[in-house]
Amino acid sequence: MAGLSAVCVGESMAVLVPAALRSTKNTGPMEDVATFHRGMGGAESNVARGLVSLGVPAAWVSRVGDDAFGRYVLASVAAAGVDTSAVAVDPVRPTGLYVKETAGGVTIPRYYRSGSAASALGPGLLDDPAAARLLEAADLVHLSGITAALSDDCLALLDALLARPRRGQSVVSFDLNWRPSLWRGRDPGLLRRLLLRLLDAADIVLVGSDEAAEVLGTGDPAELRELLPGPDTIVVKDGARAAIALCRTAPEGVDGVDGVVSEPALAVEVVEPMGAGDAFAAGFLAGTLRGLGLRERLRLGHLMAAGTLVVPDDHAPPPPPGLRARLLACSPEQWARIRVSAAGIDCPGLAGPLDGDS
């Protein structure tokens, strides 16, 4: 596929969402939920969908089961404009599933993915003609720590992808995406060294400060840079407060100090948090591929995350291009006044109408 910009490798699953979540944050325990809505999600396909929504061609590479959930997931990702030509259909293993349980305003994902089709991904993927063609053409390959946890073969695949020689300006991004339940029973010291090895082999690393503190021992950006000297860019997301980018080869337009830029998060009326981190990654990576400055990359990540936080699904469309450009270019004072809710984006200090911007 000529002109492909990104390839995202990892598992996607069918999702069951309590119907009441579409009208209230508190649905109660799962045993009391009578009706669910079908959906789909997965870190890497969420990023691929986000990239495509921002005009960046992207492919998702994975495995699904030869079952109804697998057909639904594959069709959903393809319908979003993502290239799925290298997704294999496993005749034996099932498609993974997760169910969202929400109570007291907190969403807890319940995963059913042991022995899934995607857990059979391995280094042999690099010899698959369809996958090899996409990977060779990609300017960006996106991975996450979730895939490393699925099986030893999946971990070996990530090592192989990270060890591949880079072509020209092509880069590999890695989102820690810490999922404690997937790593249960592993020795904490060995796990820390394993994840540090993977992260340090990437060109761009994305981590949440809270998850980094839990698994790596620190969420401090400067200390993470000391732990991870390899990546050119490290992005530390500090929850609803800010995101900080540390870039060794700072792009033009950086107004931070020594390639370090911090950008406040937007004020958001949160409906449901799942998928927001993937949306942020898609925004930041799209900005990277488009050559934006660090501050604009972070802002695009925040805008994408905010859009996902105000819907009950794992992904949401970005603001239209005209509005997006205005928000990326607004002053710090205007940025601080932006409010995002299910009703839309409100910024009193930004001249002109926000709705219907093309």
N, C-alpha and C positions, 0 to 999 in steps of 0.2 A: 504494500500500500504506500504509494509515493506521498511524501510530505507528512508522514505520521510524526507526531510530536511526543507522545507519551504512551508508555505501556505500564499497566498496573497489574501486579501478580498477587493473587490471594483468594481466599474463600469468600463466597457470598452465600447467603441462606435465605430461605423463606422466613417471613416474620408474621406472627399473629399479634395484632394490636387490639386491646380491649376497645370495643365500640364506644364506651363512655368516655374514653380519653379524648375524643373529638369534641366533647362539650364540657369536661371538668378535669381538673388535675388529680382528683382523688377517686379512683375507681374501686378501691378496696382489694382484698386478697383475690388471687386468681380463681379460687374455688367458687367465688360468688359471681364471677363474670359469666353472663349467659351468651354473649355475642362477641365475636372477634372479627376484625377486618383483616383481610390478607394483605401482606406487603412483602417487601424484600429489602435486604440490606447486607452490608459487608464493607469493611473499611476500604478495601482497594477499589471495588466497583463504585462505591460512593465517591471516591476521589475521581475516578474516571468520568463519572456522570457530571461531577462538578466542573471538571476541566472542559468537557464538551459544551456545557451550558455557557461557558465563558469564551467559546469559540476556538478552543484548543483541541485538535483531533486527538483521540485517545483510544486505546484498546484495553480490554480486560482479558487476562489469561488465567484460566482456572480449570476446574473439573466440576461437573454436576452429575447427579444421579440420573439414570434413565427412568425418571418418575415424574409425576405431575408437578411437584415442587421445582424440580430441575428445569422442566420445560417453561414454567412460569418465570423463574429467575432469569433464564437465558433470554426469553422474549422481552422481559421488562428492561434489561440492560441494553439489548439491541434497539428497542424502541426509543431509548433515550439518545440514540445516535452513536453509541459506543461500538467499536469494532469487536465482535465476539468470534471471529473466524478461527481463533486458536483455543477455544474452550472445548475440552474433551468431554464426552458423555460416557460415564462409567456404567457398564452393564450390570454391575453387582452391588456396589456401594451406594448408599442413599445420599440425597442432598441434605445438607445441614438445615436445622430449624432453630429459631429462637422465638420465645414468647415474652412480651413485655408485661411485667407485673408492676402496677403503680398504686401506691398508697401513701397518704400523707404528703403528696407532692414529690415523692422520690420514685424514680423509675428503676426497676431491677430487671435486667435481662436474664432469662432462664434459657440456657443453651442446651441443645440436643444435637451435638455435632461429633460425638465419639465415633470413630470408624467411618466418617463421611467420605464422600468421593474426593473432596479436596485434600483430605489428609493423605491421599495416595500421590500427591504431587511430589516430584523428586528431580534430581539432576538430569534425568533422562529427558526432561522437558526441553533442554537446550539442543537436543538432537531432533526434536520434532520440527519438520520443515515449516509448518505454519507459524509456530511460536518463534523459531529462529529468524524467520523473515521479518516479523514484527520487531523483535528485539534489536536486530541489526539496523533497522531504519529509525529507531527511537532516539529522540534527543534527551528523553528523560525516562528512567525506569523507576517506578515507585513500589516500595516494599514496606512491610510492617512487622512488628514483633509478634503479632497474632499468628502469622504463618509459621514462624519458628516454633511455636508451641504446639502445633497440630500433630507433628510426628517427627521422628528422626530423619525421615526422607525429606520432609519439608524444610527442616533446618539445613540439611545438606544442599538443598536447592538454593536457599538464600546465600549460603557460603559461595556456591558456584556463581551465582549472579553478581555478587559483590566482588568476586575475583576476576570477572571478565575484563579484558582490556577495554578502556573507554575509547569510543570513536570520536575523534575531534572534540567538539564541545559538549558531547553527551555526558549526562550526570546521573547518579543514582541517589534517590532520596529515601530516607528511612524514618518512619514514624514509630516511636516506641510502642504506643498503643498497648499499655500494660493491662493484661487481663489475668488477675491472680488465680481465678478458678482454673484456667488452662495450665497453669504451672504448679498446681498443688502437688506437694510431695517432693519437689526438687530441693536440693541443698541450696540455701540462700547464697552462700559464697560462690558456688559453681555457677549458679544462675546469673549472678551479678557479672562475673567474668565473661560468661557467654554473651550476654546482651551488650556489654561494653565492647567486645570484639566485633560484633555485628555493626553497632552504631559507629564505631571508629573507622570502619571500612567504607562508609558512605560519604558522599559529597555534601549532602544536605541532611541534617538531622532535625526532627521535630519532636519535642517532648513537652509534657505538662510538668510544671514545677512540682505538683503534688505526687504524680506517679514517679518522677525521677527521684524525689526524696525517699519514696517507699522502697524502690528496687535498686537504685544506684547509690543511695546514701546521702544525696544532696540534691536540692532543687535550685541552688544558687547558680545563676548564669556563669559567673566567673569561675566557680569551682567546677562546673560542668565542662567549661572550655579546657581546664587543666586535665580533667579526666579523659577528654576526647580531643586530642590534638589533631587528629586526621581530617575531619570534615572541614570544608571551606566555610560552611554556614551552619550555625546552630540556632534554632528558634526555640525559645522557652516561653510556653504559654502559662501565664499566671492567672488562671481561672477567669473570673469576670472583671479582673483589674486591668491587665495589660498583656502584651506580648513583646518579647525582647529578641532582637536578632543580632547575632554576633557574626560578622562576615570578614574573613581574612582579606579577600579581594573585593573591597567595597565598590559597588557600582556607582556611576555618576549620579549625583543628586542626593547623596547621603549627607544629612546635616547633623548626624550624631557625632560621637567622639570615638576615634580609632575604629571605625566600622561597627560601632555598637549603637543601635537605635531601639528605643522603647516607644511603643504606641499604645495609648489607652484603649481598652475595649469599649464597645458601645453599650449604652443603657438599653436593656432588652427586657420586655415582659415575657418571661420564659414560659412556654407551654410544655415542652418536653426536650431533654438535652441530648438524646441519642443522635449521633451523626454530626454534631456540631464540630468536633475535632477534625473529622474528615473533610467537612466543608471548608474549614480554615485552611487545611493543607492544600485543597484544590485551589483556593484563592491565592495563597502565597506562591504555589508552584506555577500557576498560570502567570502571575506577575513576574516570576523569575524567567520563564521562557520568553516573555514579551519584553524583557530588558528594563522593567520598571526599577525605580530606586527602592531602597530597603523600606522606607516609610510607606510608600505606595503599596508594596507587596504585603506589608503587615495590615494596612487598611483594607486591602482587598480580601485578605483572610478574615478579618473581623466582619466585613459586610456579608461574606458568604456564611460564616458561622451564625451571625445574627438571624439571617433568613431561615436557617434550619431550626434554630431555637424556638421560633414562633409557630411551628407546625408540628403535628404529631408523627410525622414521617421522618425517615433518616436523610432526606434530601429535599431541597426546595430550589426554585428558580432564583437566579440573581436579580438584582435591580436592572432595569433596562440600560443599554449602553450609555445613553446620554446622561442619565441621572448618575450612573456609576462614575463616569468621568468627573462630574461636578463634585461628587462626594470625595473622590480620591484627591482632588485638588483644593478642597476647602481649607480654611485656616484652622489652626488648633482650637480656637474658640468656637468656631462653627461645629467642628467635629465633636466637641464636648457637649454640645446642645442636642445632638441627634438622639432621637428616641425611636426604637423599633418595637413594633407590636404586631399582632395578627392582622391589625387594620392597615398596616403599612409603615412607611418611614416618615418621621416628622422631624424637621430641622428648621425651627423658627428663624434662624439667622441666615439661611441660604435663600438668596433672592430667586423668585420665579416659582412656578408650580412644581411639585414633586411627583404628582400622579401623572401617568401617561407620558412621561419623558421618553423619547425614542432614542 
